[in-house]
Amino acid sequence: MQNIFDVEDPREDKALYRLADRLHYKTRERTVRGQLLFAPGEPVVARKFEETERILRSRRYLSEAWVVPAGYDAATNTVDVSVTVRDVWTLNPSVSFGRAGGRNHSGAEIEEENLLGLGTQVAVSRSHDVDRSSTLFSYYNPSVRGSWWQLGLEYADNSDGKVKTLTAAQPFYSLDTRSAVGFGLNDATSRLSRYSGGVVADQLELRRVQHEAHYGWSEGLVDGWTQRWYAGVRYDEARFAPVAGAAPPLELPADRRYAYPWLGWQVVEDRYEKTENLDLIGRTEDLFVGRSLYAELGWSTPTFGGRDHAVLAQLTALEAWRPAPRQELFASASMAGRLEQGALVNASATAQLRYFDRLTPHQLFYVSLSGTVTHRQDPDQQLLLGGDTGLRGYPLRFQGGTSLALLTVEHRVFTDWFPLRLLRVGGAVFFDAGRTFGRDFTGAEPLGVLKDVGVGLRFGNVRSGLGNVLHVDLSYALDAPAGVKRVQVTVQTLDKF
């Protein structure tokens, strides 16, 4: 087990780093052993070593993992396997501030992501953003009593309601896993704000209750592919009411209740690669470079407890290509909707292409093109584009409509600067262009193509379990309407570059 800092390295042999290592509770050996895909006496399979590394690196309390053969005994025909992990700092008492789309958000929290070295996460936080103030308590155990069972609990006391969530699952934790089971309960009340032109047009009181149980089975990994089947039941209810003492909403959505059995099918190709300096800075990234497809179909009727008859469907697909040795192209698409009384409602289709070209070891050219179309959306659903959804030079939730398109172009720079051996530093020059199509729910016309340019700094967190990237962007709106500030300063923490 490697600690946060390597005091054998003269650059990290400092009093502060030694103190951090002493104060940090290292991940326990049994915590790591419980996540290995192999056991003593089994045949050596290199693929299991690689997948175990990916599982361990996905844990927020670890930054790196290596699983390699360490020795061979010809007399007994056995192989010794070395498993090494590197810890990160997991106790995060913090005060945060950010700004995106012209609005501020702030918060304070204390979070432990590796309680007593067991991999358990507990957190208490207080936050304030444009939607609400919130006090949150959460607990998540990814390996209950050393098993593959996961348990999550969450309770949020918000200024506009409460959220109570319970999840328990044993997922398909590897490509060769033969079964999975899961349960989920969620009960939430909130105030839903609907936007037009970047301002709140009306508000609704929303009560959402969701319950689910499912079982999955598979034959495991066969010839480089995994097929999985799912069967489950789901209850999904949404109830709406006007906000007491406020102006009535422009349209009050009808209550919805769906209760249905569903079937799902998934196929995943066993193709992964390791890289770095793509979406993160200075951390190993496990790229899925194969093909994946997931399809689901459900049938809700009053017999099962639903309000009306409905067929509910969803489809998700992923694929990756390498057009040239230094280039990566990732495609994703998803569709979802309901069939009610012979008509398609609340239907949406989204697609995205992400292209990476490594110009040099420290420079990367990135392009993202995405789009969404909808048909007869539920009145409480909104398709919005603004400073918080990729159009960085404009206010948040600035445009609404029935479909949208967004283009992002970035020249990314990854430096070797490692201040205080804590943060990796990068930067970007970017251009965004996007628009919505169709009127929003108030009847407002779209504003056409809006463009912005900007520069930004990126600070990659490599010593903490947060594992995120701090963005500091200065952007200039090229098509800002009258009354909208052309210059936006954005400070926010995201999970990618």
C-alpha positions in Angstrom: 0.0 0.0 0.0 1.5 3.3 -1.1 0.7 6.4 1.0 -0.3 9.8 -0.4 3.2 11.1 -0.6 6.4 9.2 -1.5 8.8 10.4 1.2 11.6 8.4 -0.6 11.4 11.1 -3.2 13.4 14.1 -2.1 10.8 16.4 -3.6 8.2 14.9 -1.2 10.4 14.4 1.8 9.0 17.4 3.6 7.6 17.8 7.0 4.1 18.7 5.8 3.9 15.7 3.5 5.2 13.3 6.2 2.5 14.7 8.6 -0.2 14.1 6.0 0.9 10.5 5.6 0.9 10.0 9.3 -2.5 11.5 9.8 -4.0 9.6 6.9 -5.6 6.3 7.6 -4.3 4.0 4.9 -6.5 1.6 3.0 -6.6 -1.7 4.7 -5.3 -4.8 2.9 -8.6 -6.6 3.4 -10.4 -3.7 1.6 -8.2 -4.3 -1.5 -8.4 -8.1 -1.3 -12.2 -7.9 -1.4 -12.1 -6.3 -4.8 -9.7 -8.8 -6.5 -11.2 -10.8 -9.4 -8.8 -13.7 -8.7 -8.1 -16.0 -5.8 -5.3 -18.3 -4.7 -5.3 -21.6 -6.6 -7.0 -20.2 -9.8 -5.3 -20.2 -13.2 -3.4 -17.0 -14.1 -5.5 -14.8 -16.5 -3.9 -11.5 -17.5 -7.3 -10.0 -18.4 -8.4 -10.4 -14.8 -5.3 -8.5 -13.6 -6.2 -5.6 -16.0 -9.8 -5.5 -15.0 -8.9 -5.6 -11.3 -6.7 -2.5 -11.9 -9.7 -0.7 -13.5 -11.9 -1.6 -10.6 -9.4 -0.3 -8.0 -8.7 2.9 -9.9 -12.4 3.6 -10.0 -12.5 3.9 -6.2 -12.3 7.5 -5.2 -9.9 6.7 -2.3 -7.2 5.3 -4.7 -5.4 7.2 -7.4 -3.5 4.3 -9.0 -3.3 0.5 -8.9 -0.9 -2.1 -10.3 -1.6 -5.8 -10.5 1.4 -7.7 -11.9 3.1 -11.2 -11.6 5.9 -10.9 -9.2 7.5 -14.4 -9.3 7.1 -17.9 -10.6 7.8 -21.2 -8.8 8.5 -23.9 -11.4 8.4 -26.7 -8.8 4.8 -25.9 -7.8 3.8 -24.2 -11.1 2.5 -21.2 -9.1 2.8 -17.5 -9.7 3.0 -14.8 -7.1 0.9 -11.7 -7.8 1.8 -8.3 -6.6 -1.1 -5.9 -5.9 -0.1 -2.3 -5.2 -2.4 0.7 -4.7 -1.7 4.4 -4.1 -3.9 6.2 -1.6 -5.1 9.8 -1.8 -6.2 12.2 1.0 -9.8 11.2 1.8 -10.8 13.5 4.6 -12.2 16.6 2.9 -13.4 19.4 5.2 -13.9 22.2 2.7 -15.5 25.5 1.9 -16.3 26.0 -1.8 -17.4 28.9 -4.0 -18.1 28.8 -7.7 -19.7 30.9 -10.5 -21.2 29.7 -13.7 -23.6 31.4 -16.1 -23.6 34.6 -14.0 -24.8 32.9 -10.9 -22.9 32.0 -7.7 -23.0 28.8 -5.7 -21.3 28.0 -2.4 -21.0 25.3 0.1 -19.3 23.8 3.1 -18.8 20.1 3.9 -17.0 17.5 5.7 -16.5 14.2 3.9 -14.6 11.0 4.5 -14.3 8.8 1.5 -12.3 5.9 3.1 -13.6 5.6 6.7 -11.1 3.7 8.8 -9.5 2.4 5.6 -12.6 0.4 4.7 -13.6 2.3 1.5 -16.8 3.6 3.1 -17.9 7.2 2.3 -19.7 9.5 4.8 -20.5 13.1 4.2 -22.3 16.1 5.8 -22.6 19.2 3.7 -24.4 22.6 3.4 -24.7 24.2 0.0 -26.5 27.1 -1.7 -27.1 27.5 -5.5 -29.5 29.1 -7.8 -32.1 26.4 -7.1 -32.0 25.8 -3.4 -30.2 25.7 -0.1 -29.5 22.2 1.0 -28.2 20.2 4.0 -27.1 16.7 3.0 -26.2 13.6 4.9 -24.9 10.6 2.9 -23.4 7.2 3.4 -22.1 4.8 0.8 -20.4 1.4 1.3 -19.1 -0.1 -2.0 -18.1 -3.4 -0.4 -20.4 -4.4 2.5 -18.5 -6.8 4.8 -15.9 -7.4 2.1 -18.5 -8.6 -0.4 -19.6 -7.1 -3.8 -22.8 -5.7 -2.3 -23.1 -1.9 -2.2 -25.3 0.1 0.1 -26.1 3.8 -0.2 -28.2 6.1 2.0 -28.9 9.8 1.5 -31.1 12.4 3.2 -31.3 16.0 2.1 -33.2 18.7 4.0 -33.6 21.4 1.3 -35.2 24.9 1.4 -37.8 23.5 -1.1 -38.3 20.0 0.2 -36.7 16.8 1.3 -35.0 13.9 -0.5 -34.7 10.4 1.0 -32.8 7.7 -0.9 -31.9 4.1 -0.2 -30.0 1.8 -2.7 -28.7 -1.7 -2.3 -27.2 -3.7 -5.1 -24.7 -6.4 -6.1 -24.0 -5.2 -9.7 -22.3 -6.8 -12.6 -18.9 -5.8 -11.1 -16.9 -7.5 -13.9 -17.3 -8.5 -17.5 -17.4 -12.2 -16.4 -19.9 -11.7 -13.5 -22.9 -14.1 -13.9 -25.6 -12.4 -11.9 -26.7 -9.1 -10.4 -29.4 -7.8 -8.2 -30.5 -4.3 -7.1 -33.1 -2.4 -5.1 -33.8 1.3 -4.9 -36.2 3.6 -3.1 -36.4 7.4 -3.6 -38.9 9.9 -2.2 -38.3 13.6 -3.0 -40.2 16.9 -2.8 -38.8 20.0 -4.5 -39.8 23.2 -6.1 -39.3 23.0 -9.9 -38.3 26.2 -11.6 -39.0 26.6 -15.3 -36.8 29.0 -17.3 -37.2 31.3 -20.3 -34.4 33.6 -21.4 -32.3 32.8 -18.4 -34.9 33.8 -15.8 -37.5 31.9 -13.9 -40.8 32.0 -15.7 -42.8 30.0 -13.2 -42.5 27.4 -10.5 -44.2 24.1 -9.5 -44.3 22.0 -6.4 -43.1 18.5 -7.3 -43.4 15.2 -5.4 -41.5 12.3 -7.0 -41.6 8.7 -5.7 -39.5 6.0 -7.4 -39.0 2.4 -6.4 -37.3 -0.3 -8.3 -36.0 -3.9 -8.0 -34.2 -5.9 -10.7 -32.3 -9.1 -11.3 -29.7 -9.7 -14.0 -28.1 -12.8 -15.5 -25.3 -13.5 -17.9 -23.1 -16.2 -19.4 -20.1 -14.1 -18.7 -17.4 -13.1 -21.1 -17.5 -15.1 -24.3 -15.1 -14.5 -27.2 -14.5 -10.9 -26.1 -18.1 -10.0 -25.5 -20.5 -10.0 -22.6 -24.3 -10.2 -22.9 -26.5 -9.5 -20.0 -30.3 -9.8 -19.4 -32.3 -7.9 -16.9 -35.8 -8.3 -15.5 -37.3 -5.8 -13.0 -40.2 -3.9 -11.7 -40.4 -0.2 -11.3 -42.8 2.4 -9.8 -42.5 6.0 -10.8 -44.9 8.7 -9.7 -44.8 12.5 -10.2 -47.4 14.8 -8.6 -47.6 18.6 -9.3 -49.1 21.5 -7.5 -49.0 25.3 -7.7 -46.6 27.0 -5.3 -48.6 28.4 -2.4 -48.7 32.2 -2.4 -47.1 32.5 -5.8 -48.5 33.3 -9.2 -50.1 30.3 -10.8 -48.0 28.4 -13.3 -48.4 28.9 -17.0 -49.3 25.2 -17.3 -49.8 22.7 -14.5 -48.6 19.3 -15.7 -50.9 16.4 -15.2 -49.9 13.9 -12.4 -48.2 10.8 -13.7 -47.9 7.3 -12.3 -46.3 4.3 -13.9 -45.9 0.9 -12.4 -44.5 -1.8 -14.6 -42.4 -4.8 -15.2 -39.5 -4.3 -17.6 -36.9 -6.3 -19.5 -33.4 -5.2 -20.5 -30.6 -6.5 -22.6 -27.0 -5.3 -22.8 -23.9 -6.3 -24.8 -20.4 -5.0 -24.0 -17.2 -5.5 -25.9 -14.0 -6.2 -23.8 -11.9 -3.3 -25.1 -10.2 -0.9 -22.8 -7.0 1.2 -22.9 -5.0 3.2 -20.3 -4.1 6.7 -21.1 -3.6 10.1 -19.4 -4.0 13.8 -20.1 -7.2 13.3 -22.1 -10.1 14.3 -19.9 -8.0 14.5 -16.6 -4.6 15.9 -15.8 -1.8 13.7 -14.5 -4.1 10.7 -13.6 -4.5 7.3 -15.3 -7.7 7.2 -17.4 -9.3 3.9 -18.3 -10.9 4.4 -21.7 -13.7 2.2 -23.0 -12.7 1.9 -26.7 -15.2 -0.8 -27.8 -18.9 -1.1 -28.5 -21.8 -1.2 -26.1 -25.6 -1.4 -26.5 -28.3 -1.3 -23.9 -32.1 -1.7 -24.6 -35.0 -1.7 -22.2 -38.8 -2.1 -22.6 -41.5 -1.8 -20.0 -45.3 -2.0 -19.9 -47.4 0.0 -17.4 -51.1 -0.7 -16.8 -53.7 0.0 -14.1 -53.5 -3.7 -13.3 -49.9 -3.1 -12.0 -50.8 0.1 -10.3 -50.1 2.6 -13.1 -52.5 5.4 -13.9 -52.8 4.6 -17.6 -51.6 2.1 -20.2 -48.1 2.9 -21.5 -45.1 1.3 -23.2 -41.8 2.8 -22.0 -38.6 2.2 -23.9 -35.0 3.4 -23.9 -31.9 2.6 -25.9 -28.2 3.6 -25.4 -25.2 2.9 -27.6 -21.5 3.6 -27.4 -18.7 3.1 -29.9 -15.1 4.2 -30.2 -12.6 4.4 -33.2 -9.0 5.3 -33.7 -8.9 7.2 -37.1 -5.1 7.6 -36.8 -2.5 6.5 -34.2 -2.7 9.8 -32.2 -6.5 10.3 -32.6 -9.5 9.1 -30.7 -13.2 9.3 -31.7 -16.0 8.5 -29.3 -19.7 8.3 -30.3 -22.7 8.0 -28.0 -26.4 8.0 -28.7 -29.5 7.5 -26.6 -33.3 7.5 -27.1 -36.2 7.2 -24.7 -40.0 7.8 -24.8 -43.4 6.4 -24.0 -46.2 5.1 -26.2 -49.6 6.2 -24.8 -53.0 5.7 -26.6 -51.1 5.0 -29.8 -49.1 8.3 -29.6 -45.4 8.8 -28.9 -44.9 11.2 -25.9 -42.0 12.6 -23.9 -39.6 11.2 -26.6 -36.0 12.4 -26.9 -33.0 11.4 -28.9 -29.4 12.6 -28.1 -26.2 12.0 -29.9 -22.6 13.2 -29.3 -19.3 12.9 -31.1 -16.0 13.6 -29.1 -12.8 13.8 -31.1 -9.3 14.0 -29.6 -6.0 14.7 -31.5 -2.8 14.5 -29.6 -0.7 17.2 -31.3 2.2 16.8 -29.0 2.7 15.0 -25.6 1.5 18.2 -23.9 -1.0 19.6 -26.4 -4.3 18.2 -27.5 -7.0 19.3 -30.0 -10.6 18.5 -28.9 -13.9 18.8 -30.6 -17.3 17.9 -29.3 -20.5 18.0 -31.4 -23.8 17.1 -29.7 -27.5 17.5 -30.4 -30.9 16.6 -28.9 -34.4 16.4 -30.4 -37.6 15.9 -28.5 -41.2 15.2 -29.3 -44.2 16.1 -27.0 -42.1 16.5 -23.9 -43.8 16.4 -20.5 -44.5 20.0 -19.4 -42.1 19.7 -16.5 -39.2 18.7 -18.7 -37.0 21.4 -20.2 -34.3 21.4 -22.9 -32.0 24.3 -21.9 -28.7 25.7 -23.2 -26.6 28.2 -21.4 -23.5 28.9 -19.3 -24.1 25.8 -17.1 -24.6 23.4 -20.1 -21.7 24.2 -22.5 -22.3 27.7 -23.8 -19.9 29.3 -21.4 -20.2 32.9 -22.5 -23.9 33.3 -21.6 -26.2 33.2 -18.5 -27.2 29.8 -17.3 -30.4 28.2 -18.8 -30.4 31.0 -21.3 -32.2 29.3 -24.2 -35.0 26.8 -24.2 -36.7 24.9 -27.0 -37.7 21.5 -28.4 -34.2 20.6 -29.8 -30.7 21.9 -29.6 -27.2 21.6 -31.1 -23.8 22.5 -29.4 -20.3 22.6 -30.8 -17.2 22.9 -28.6 -13.7 23.3 -29.9 -10.7 23.4 -27.5 -6.9 23.5 -27.7 -5.8 21.9 -24.5 -2.4 22.3 -22.9 -1.0 20.0 -20.2 2.0 21.4 -18.3 4.6 19.7 -16.1 3.9 22.3 -13.4 3.1 20.6 -10.2 2.8 23.3 -7.5 3.5 22.0 -4.0 3.2 18.5 -5.4 -0.6 18.8 -5.0 -2.1 20.1 -8.3 -1.5 19.4 -11.9 -1.9 22.5 -14.1 -3.3 22.9 -17.6 -5.0 25.4 -19.8 -7.4 25.8 -22.7 -8.4 28.1 -25.4 -12.0 27.4 -26.5 -14.8 28.3 -28.8 -18.5 27.4 -28.2 -21.4 27.7 -30.6 -24.9 26.5 -29.9 -28.6 27.1 -30.5 -32.0 25.8 -29.7 -34.9 25.1 -32.1 -38.6 25.5 -31.5 -40.4 27.7 -29.0 -39.9 27.2 -25.3 -42.8 26.5 -23.0 -43.7 30.2 -22.7 -43.9 30.5 -26.5 -40.6 32.5 -26.8 -38.8 32.2 -30.1 -35.2 30.8 -30.2 -32.4 33.3 -30.4 -30.5 31.6 -33.2 -26.8 30.6 -33.1 -24.9 32.0 -30.1 -21.1 31.9 -30.0 -18.4 32.6 -27.5 -14.6 32.4 -27.2 -12.5 32.2 -24.1 -9.4 31.0 -22.2 -9.2 29.0 -19.0 -6.9 27.4 -16.5 -7.4 23.9 -15.3 -6.2 22.5 -11.9 -6.2 18.7 -11.6 -6.6 17.4 -8.1 -4.3 14.3 -7.9 -3.8 14.0 -4.1 -7.4 14.1 -3.0 -10.2 11.6 -3.4 -12.2 14.3 -5.1 -10.2 13.5 -8.3 -11.8 16.4 -10.2 -10.7 19.4 -12.2 -11.1 23.0 -11.1 -12.1 25.2 -14.1 -11.4 29.0 -14.1 -12.6 30.4 -17.4 -12.8 33.9 -18.9 -15.3 33.9 -21.8 -16.6 36.5 -24.2 -20.0 36.3 -25.8 -19.9 37.1 -29.5 -23.7 37.3 -30.0 -24.9 38.6 -26.7 -28.3 40.3 -26.9 -28.9 43.7 -25.4 -28.8 43.6 -21.6 -26.6 40.5 -21.4 -23.0 40.9 -20.2 -20.5 39.9 -22.9 -17.8 38.9 -20.4 -18.4 35.9 -18.1 -16.0 34.6 -15.4 -16.7 31.0 -14.5 -15.3 29.1 -11.6 -16.5 25.6 -11.1 -15.4 22.1 -10.3 -16.1 19.4 -12.9 -15.2 15.8 -13.3 -13.4 16.4 -16.6 -11.1 18.9 -18.3 
